[in-house]
């Protein structure tokens, strides 16, 4: 059974979930942010099946979040460093971490802390308006049609 593709829907959440919305892809990205770059390192860190990891790395390189760089000729072996697009996903991942730490920790506290190197303190994601700096909350935001909606009509 084929899964429904949301890649062309006029919704950034749907398109992002089409790319990243399975149980392994975000974990592969998490490991990439931890500095993991090689196939065997990803596999050891995650305990993921080789075919599943291959598919996720192919998806992330094809979408432009990871690069594929040969580091050995025979046999051919590759590293998968984050691209600029991949590094730009970090704030979204940090927001997911914050939410999981708040709602899914069973009272034990966060399993890992984000330590901000600039101020030398533990921190968490804080999503604010790019214009005025105030917090973005569901009560203080409304969704409005954007310029990409007109070109995407009829695809969802």
C-alpha positions as CSV (number, residue, x, y, z in Angstrom):
1,X,0.0,0.0,0.0
2,X,1.4,3.4,-1.1
3,X,1.4,6.2,1.4
4,X,-0.3,9.5,0.5
5,X,2.2,12.1,-0.6
6,X,1.8,15.6,0.9
7,X,4.8,17.0,-1.0
8,X,2.6,19.3,-3.3
9,X,0.0,20.3,-0.8
10,X,-0.4,24.0,-0.2
11,X,0.7,23.6,3.4
12,X,4.2,23.9,4.9
13,X,3.4,21.5,7.7
14,X,2.1,18.9,5.2
15,X,5.2,19.2,3.0
16,X,7.6,19.1,5.9
17,X,5.8,16.0,7.3
18,X,6.0,14.4,3.9
19,X,9.8,14.7,4.1
20,X,10.5,14.2,7.8
21,X,7.4,12.6,9.3
22,X,8.4,9.1,10.1
23,X,9.9,7.6,13.2
24,X,13.5,7.5,12.0
25,X,14.2,10.6,9.9
26,X,14.2,13.1,12.9
27,X,16.5,10.7,14.8
28,X,18.9,10.5,11.9
29,X,18.9,14.4,11.9
30,X,19.4,14.4,15.7
31,X,22.5,12.2,15.3
32,X,23.8,14.5,12.5
33,X,23.5,17.4,14.9
34,X,25.5,15.3,17.4
35,X,28.3,15.2,14.9
36,X,27.6,11.7,13.4
37,X,28.5,11.6,9.7
38,X,29.2,8.1,8.7
39,X,26.8,5.2,7.9
40,X,28.2,2.8,10.5
41,X,28.1,5.6,13.2
42,X,24.4,6.3,12.4
43,X,23.6,2.6,12.5
44,X,25.4,2.1,15.9
45,X,23.9,5.1,17.5
46,X,20.3,4.3,16.4
47,X,20.2,0.5,16.1
48,X,18.5,1.0,12.8
49,X,18.3,-1.6,10.0
50,X,20.7,-0.9,7.1
51,X,18.0,-0.7,4.4
52,X,16.0,1.7,6.5
53,X,19.0,3.9,7.2
54,X,20.0,3.8,3.5
55,X,16.5,5.0,2.6
56,X,16.5,7.8,5.2
57,X,20.0,9.0,4.1
58,X,18.9,8.9,0.5
59,X,15.8,10.9,1.3
60,X,17.7,13.5,3.4
61,X,20.5,13.9,0.8
62,X,17.9,14.1,-2.1
63,X,16.0,16.8,-0.3
64,X,19.2,18.8,0.4
65,X,19.4,18.5,4.3
66,X,22.5,16.3,4.2
67,X,25.4,16.2,1.7
68,X,27.0,12.9,0.5
69,X,30.8,13.2,0.5
70,X,33.1,10.3,-0.4
71,X,35.8,9.8,2.1
72,X,37.2,6.4,0.9
73,X,37.6,5.0,-2.7
74,X,37.7,1.2,-2.2
75,X,35.3,0.3,-1.0
76,X,33.4,3.5,-1.7
77,X,32.3,5.0,1.6
78,X,30.6,8.3,2.3
79,X,30.0,10.9,5.0
80,X,26.7,12.7,5.4
81,X,27.4,16.2,6.8
82,X,24.5,18.7,7.4
83,X,24.0,21.2,4.6
84,X,23.0,24.8,5.2
85,X,19.4,23.7,4.7
86,X,19.9,20.9,7.3
87,X,21.6,23.2,9.8
88,X,18.6,25.6,9.4
89,X,16.3,22.9,10.7
90,X,17.9,23.1,14.2
91,X,15.5,25.7,15.7
92,X,12.6,23.4,14.7
93,X,14.3,20.4,16.3
94,X,15.0,22.5,19.4
95,X,11.3,23.4,19.7
96,X,10.4,19.7,19.4
97,X,12.9,18.9,22.2
98,X,11.4,21.7,24.4
99,X,7.8,20.3,23.9
100,X,8.9,16.7,24.6
101,X,10.8,17.8,27.7
102,X,7.7,19.6,29.0
103,X,5.1,17.0,28.2
104,X,6.7,13.6,27.8
105,X,9.4,13.3,30.4
106,X,7.3,11.4,33.0
107,X,8.6,13.8,35.7
108,X,12.2,12.7,35.3
109,X,13.5,15.9,33.7
110,X,15.0,16.3,30.2
111,X,17.3,13.4,29.0
112,X,19.6,16.0,27.5
113,X,20.2,19.7,27.8
114,X,20.9,22.3,25.2
115,X,24.0,24.2,26.4
116,X,24.3,27.6,24.7
117,X,28.0,28.3,24.0
118,X,27.6,32.1,23.8
119,X,26.4,32.5,27.4
120,X,27.6,29.2,28.8
121,X,24.2,28.2,30.2
122,X,21.6,25.5,29.6
123,X,18.7,26.8,27.5
124,X,15.6,25.8,25.6
125,X,13.9,26.9,22.4
126,X,11.8,30.0,22.5
127,X,9.8,30.9,19.4
128,X,9.2,34.6,19.1
129,X,8.0,37.0,16.5
130,X,10.7,38.1,14.1
131,X,9.4,41.6,14.1
132,X,8.5,42.6,17.7
133,X,10.1,39.8,19.7
134,X,7.0,38.7,21.6
135,X,6.2,35.0,22.1
136,X,4.3,33.2,19.3
137,X,1.4,31.3,20.9
138,X,-1.7,29.8,19.4
139,X,-3.8,32.5,21.1
140,X,-1.7,35.4,19.6
141,X,-1.3,34.1,16.0
142,X,-3.8,33.6,13.1
143,X,-3.2,31.9,9.8
144,X,-3.7,33.9,6.7
145,X,-3.4,33.0,3.0
146,X,0.2,33.4,1.7
147,X,1.6,34.1,-1.7
148,X,2.3,30.4,-2.4
149,X,-1.3,29.4,-1.9
150,X,-2.5,30.7,-5.3
151,X,0.0,28.7,-7.2
152,X,-0.7,25.5,-5.2
153,X,-4.5,25.5,-5.5
154,X,-6.0,22.3,-6.6
155,X,-3.1,20.1,-5.4
156,X,-4.4,19.1,-2.0
